[in-house]
Amino acid sequence: TCNARGWKRLQRCSSLERYNQIRTNIRFKLRIHSFSGVNEGIKKNKIKQFLILFSPQWSLDHSGSWVIPLEQICFLLGFAAGAVFLGHLADSVGRRSTFLFTLALGCPAGLLAAFASSPSIFILGRCLWGTMLGAMQLTLYITRLELCCPSQRLPVAMAGDLIQVGGRFLLLGLAWVCGSWRVLQGVMSAGMGVCLLYSCPGLYPESPRWLLATRRTAQAKDVLLALCQNGNAQELEAREALNELDNACHLPAAAQISLRSLLSCRNIWKNILILGFTT
């Protein structure tokens, strides 16, 4: 009987010790989980503060009803101003230089609109971006017409317009994929940055007609010779035809038309009125 009572006491003591050990283990685990939860909460708060600090507070989706119409007006005004002023720059400096210049400035202007933190910055970025787009579209239009024969200008112009319409449909699909206007604006701006690869020699030649009009005969001969080689024309015939440029009458350089005389031309204002009405 004494042995039986002692055995029961030993069992009770061992069960109490196990209970205490389990209890201490549970408390230790709860403390660890509580500390880990506090650390996770601190990390989440730091991430939220970082996102709030570096993400723009303003969004076009929750802006007033006046922002979008004003942005569209400023974009169209910038587009028209870019076509007029930078188009005059294309006549003075060159088509290739103006095209690369608009690409270099259009990319940061688009990124400024994408990361805008207020309506004023967004409208300014879109206006600058529209200015660069207007000059770019005009420069490409003039270049592709000057690089082809007069009999091929109508098909080339129609092909360019069809590509532009296809690009607008592609823009709809791109907007659906991006899901956000900031992402869409950033992707389009990055695309303009990728187009800076046209600055590599041979990818985007200067217009030979503009070179001949400004009496840069040597550069025009190099561009025309490169075009003849790419078109599988006979090199000897091409060189003989280009050598006739030296024997041609040496006329003075084409007169630079000032912007004042350009705006005072009645025919230009008539065409602007017709194009504005049809648009």
C-alpha angles and dihedrals in degrees: 000000000000091000091049092051092047091050092053090050090051091050091050092050092048092049090050091050091049090048092051092047092050090047094051090047091052092049091049091050092048090052091050091050091047092051091047091049090051091049092049090049091051090049092049091049091050091050091050091049090049092051092046091049098048102030120082114259095210125075130189091220093065098036128112125280091252097063100072098048091046091048091051092050092049091047092053092045090050090048092053093044092050092050092051104039101030089040087060087049089055089058091050104039104021141269097263095048092048092048093052090044092055091047092051092051097036095063097059091040090056092046089051089057092045094053096037115148097193138027093252093056091045093052091046092050093048092048092052091045091051089050092055092045092052093052092044094051092048093047093050091047093052094043096052091048093049094048094059135060119268091249091057098048096092095053090044092050091048091049090051092051091049090051089050091053090048089051090056091054088048088052090058091055091045091052090051091050095046095047094196131070091224092055091046093051091047093050092050091048091050089051089056088051091053089053088065085085085083086079088077111105115265098018098088113019124197117258108268091206091058090047091052091046090055090044096246092144099163094054091044091053091051092050094046092047091052090049091050091051092049090048094055093245122154110270096214094054090046092052092048091051092048092048088062088069089070091052093050122103111283103235122184119261117281113271115253110240113223121225091241093058089044093056092045092059110110095205092058093053090049091053091046090053092050094046092046091051093048092046 
